[in-house]
Structures are given as structure tokens and as C-alpha cells.
Amino acid sequence: MLDGKIVLVTGATRGIGKAIALTLGGSGATVIGTATSDGGADNISKMLVDNEILGKGIVLDVRDNDQISNLGESIKKDFGSIDILVNNAGITGPTSELWNYNINDWKSIIDINLHGTFYCCKTIVPNMIKNNYGRIVNVASVSGKDGNANASAYSSAKAGVIGLTKSLGKELATYNIAVNA
């Protein structure tokens, strides 16, 4: 059971993120789920209430390190330290050959999938170290391991998430913090 644990799930409006939020909340955790819009945050809050789960939905752009830093402080003030971080926010983006890939699409996919994961870990990990406890799950993809044709940006971002996860796991090996992808 996760009674008393505080969980941050990025990208919790639908799909995998929504399922993760409901599952962890159903196990007793307080869930803070992120969305990119006020409507999405409201939907998360309603979903949590409807399922009798403590927590709330909040607006967060994982591409913005300052927003994430402010969020970390806000959550600490309102709920206490984050015990479990699930970096789920991500986009696949358009499919195209690498040589035809739009630069802005490339940057957006890397920013959301890889930089967002980095920013969240950078903000949350110091309190996990202080508490000598934490669990981090970075949602990756087999695309990051094998690479998919016409998905070079997504494959590259998820390969980065896998590498980040392995490095961070080794850095935190002496603490009671598990890091998985």
C-alpha cells in the first residue's frame, strides 16, 4: 500500500498517465497529476475526486524548468515531499524521414520527452536524497532502444530517457531511491 505517499505523475490526463494516477491513487497515494491546460487539470482533479483519491490536477509545461522548480516548492508546501515521481509526459510527434524532419517538431519532442524528464528529476531528487527515500519511473519506449524508422526525434528522446535513467540510478545507488524506465 502507498498510504501517506505523495506521487507526482506528469501527463496524467489520459492513456498511460491517467492509468498510473488511478492505480497509485487506488493504492492509497496522494496524487498530483499534471496537464498542459486548465481544462486538463480540472479533469484530473474531477477524476481523482470521482475515484475517492486524495490529490489534485495542476497545469505544468514540462519544457519550462522554472515552472517545475516552482511546482516542487508548491507541492512541498501543500503536501510535503514527493515520494514517487512518474515522468510520463511525452509526445510522439509527426512521422518523417530524418532528412525531412521539421526542426521545430524535433525540438518540441526532445524538449517534452527528454528535457522535461531531466527538469523534473533535477527538481525532485534533492528532496528525495534529503529524505533518503524515493521512487522514480521514467516512461521510455522500445523505440529508444531499437529506433523506429520515421521517428528519429521520438527514438532519440526516448534513448536519452533510458540513458538518463541508467545514469541517475547509479548516482542514487547509495540512497534508498530506485530509478527505473
Disulfide bonds with the S-S distance in Angstrom:
none
